[in-house]
Amino acid sequence: MNELQAILEGFESSQKNGEITFLATVVKTQGSTYRRPGAKMLMTNTGRMVGTISAGCLENDVFEHTQQRMSDGEPIVVTYDNTASEDILWGFGLGCNGIVQVLIERLERESTPNAIAFIQECFHQKHLGIIATVFALEGAVKVKLGSRLLLYPDGKFITDIKDANLIQSLIADSQAAFTNQKSRVSNYQLPLGNVEVFIEVIQPPIHAVIFGAGYDAVPVAQFAQALGWQVTVVDCRANEATRARFPLPCDVILSRREIVHKQVFINAYTVAVVMTHNYLDDREILKMLLPSPARYIGVLGPKVRTERLLEDLRSQGIVYNTEQLRRLHSPIGIDIGADTPEGIAIAIIAEIQAVLTNRSGNFLRNRNQPIHQCDESNLKLLLTT
């Protein structure tokens, strides 16, 4: 279960228990910080916390703000400046040399627009969504802190913002976020001041489909689940014992290679790992996966074996284009010298994560750029503040 899913479940639980619930969201960072904008933490008035916004340094202080400053239910923004030497005196001692701004708001089930309900819908319907939230105000602007706009893929939007020009600007920038799938902070000049808005991309959880149910597939499923991905294991040998090997929350499909294409749904949030150890099964699965919209396709085994699989498919008159083959990874995994099922699983999951974030998988010590890249607009903002 990923962090957002845990927060959604935590909110449902809090409502059933009659608890007062708050949500803390990192909306802006500068310099080196442990979590990036979009990190969230759910808190209840009973002290229960779900999720994190730091390495454990800020959570208790944020909770105290909910108890001491939010009796009127209005959102607040708290800034933690860890670049100053006084940071040690305040007791945070993060050592990250960065600035973190956190929006804290009280959650109400019936609020409109409702960010929690929107996230639930994005997850359930498996589509992208954009949440644009106002977190800073200057001047006599007629916009409230915490106001937001929710944008759907079809262009439909929900907002409590009244400024028509700001709405149009937010829609344009949110639609751009749909294209590049990157969250960002934007500043908007209004006639009587300006506002800062965190434009957040909400993505459904990654769906990892593992074709193969041997014992070497077990750690792959476990590590994928640890990252919060939804996991489906497909056993083309249709062995009932597989269900015991992969207990919930895995979804286990018992199939045959002739019908597997009818039983597995592949979309743009799917990553596929092919490790059946059966050549004919792999060939049929590869025939299905390459034309699909899967983000990543990995095939276990030596390169010569995969080349033979592709040659067999070409002999059937099936030709794949460059873009389809670009998503194919074989041999599978990052080169870390792995030779055990657990080590190979780590290499596989690390490669998938690198592909999903468009990274190379090299040593961070050899990286000359920041670990978390800013977009150009944010970089300009950092250089002028």
Secondary structure, 3 states (H helix, E strand, C coil): CCHHHHHHHHHHHHHHCCCCEEEEEEEEEEECCCCCCCCEEEEECCCCEEECCCCCCCHHHHHHHHHHCCCCCCCEEEEEECCCCHHHHHCCCCCCCEEEEEEEEECCCCCCCCHHHHHHHHHHHCCCEEEEEEEEEEECCCCCCCCEEEECCCCCEEECCCCHHHHHHHHHHHHHHHHHCCCEEEEEEECCEEEEEEEEEECCCCEEEEECCCCCHHHHHHHHHHCCCEEEEEECCCCCCHHHHCCCCCEEEECCCCCHHHHCCCCCCEEEEECCCCHHHHHHHHHHHCCCCCCEEEECCCHHHHHHHHHHHHHCCCCCCHHHHHCEECCCCCCCCCCCHHHHHHHHHHHHHHHHCCCCCCCHHHCCCCCCCCCHHHHHHHHCC
